[in-house]
Amino acid sequence: MSANHGAAIASSPVRSRARVLAQIPEGHGRRLRLAVPGWSGSAPGQFLMLGAGAEGSVVRRDPLLPRPMAIYRELGASERAGERVIEVLFRVVGRGTGLLADLRDAEVVPLVGPLGRGFDAVDPEAAEAAGPALLVGGGTGIASLYEWARVLAARGRPVTVLLGARSAGDLLGWSDFEALGVPLVAATEDGSAGVRGLVTAPLADRLRESPGATVYAVGPTPMMRACAALAGSAGARCYVSLENPMACGFGVCLGCAAPRSGGGFALVCRNGPVFDAAEIDWAGLP
């Protein structure tokens, strides 16, 4: 299987029944590999809505709602016609993700995607930009950055990936990022991998060393808020991917509204999840 390393491609969303190919432990998290009928590609930064567990002979009503998941990697065509293989990374944090962790090979899970606006859609200059790209991921936010790092590296843009987590076991996808051959920096709160402390510390160092850089940050809100502030102080552009809870993924439930700096609200599922950090009212975001 192979993936396209060139331009970022966004497609219309499909409502599908994905077939489980593998459930792989990934440090303290999970890597779920799915074969999706009708999937024709996604753009880096888009997401999908994944049902909370396998479909059975009886429709599950509890948990009722699907889970929003970043599209971590696309791996090309499967052995079955009309299917393509994708991966998601996640951690078990509740009953829904616990059911996802129980999925077994050949089981089927409902899926809708790709959804939202990715990095290229919000930062159209990224396709031609020559300045360094600093990709900052924290926790499960790491899962939103792999395809973007791959696309930017394929374009010949200087890319540095900075990943932050509580411990080494929380650095999801580390070997995949290593295989890209881009500079890779780790920061863990317990010092078990890379530098001890928050990922914002090495980001501040790179911003001082990288005039004309652009920051792309995904992770907990406090981390993204700090990345936006550091980028602003350095005169660098900053784009963030918000991870607000959502129920539908289409802008119907209004549950993912985020306050705009100029007033009003944006829906993360439709206007994002990627935003220019300057658009966000960080004081009003939980």
Phi, psi and omega in degrees: 000144179220160180236158179281121181267005184269233186294151175284130185242125176253141181233165176293146181291149175240149171256115192222172175241103185278141180262130181285124176262325182197147173235107192243125174301138182226085186060235176272009181237200182223147172245118182250119181256127188231142170258120188246113175295136176082358182285126183240012174124157179221166176258147178306131180100349176283170182222179176220163174253122186244128179302149183276073176113175186288148171288145177228189180290339177245132180295129180280134176249353181217113357291145183276320192269145174287171181248131174287132182225136173294145173277105187285305182217151168247132187243012175091198186285147173271185180283350179257139181298139176084000179249146171231154188256131176229165175230147170234150174246140178204165172243149177281115181234354182191191185294319182297311179289335174295320176293322176297322179292341179272356180300141180239161181308137177079352173289162185241138180228135179291145185213141172230129179167177357285152184232158173082179180253127182272193186294315181297323182294325183270333180237072184298338179287348182299330182294332183248353185294146180249344182291162182298145174252123179252108183261120186241119179239139177233132179060224179287350174299340176306327186294341181276352193254343188299309182297326178292318177299319181294316180295314181296319178296321179294333177280353181087013181276139176297126184232132169237131180252126179241118183245131180239145181199172178291320182210174181302324181292347180262002179276079185292143175072015187304314183294328178293316178296321177302320183293341177290338179078017178264156175304133187228127184236135177245144172223125179235144183294329180264001179076012183284346174208141179064212180277150177279132177124198184272153182292343178293336179293307176294334175297315179301320178297315182293325179295324177293330184267353191232076177299141180080013182284158171239135181257135173236115188236137176219129179162201179301149183305315179301323179294314180294322177300316180292321178297319179297319180294317179296317179296318179299318180295331181269000182072024182258149173288151180219132176237140183232154174244111184283151183237041180297146174300145178210156183250331188244320182087359184240359181090015181272318187280340180064016184282348185253021183298137178236138182288136177270149180294332180268008182103154181079191185226154172244147174268122184299323184288330183255316180275343180234211014283349181272133179225153163294128184302333180291343179283342190265134171276090187296329179293331182266000182263123181300000000 
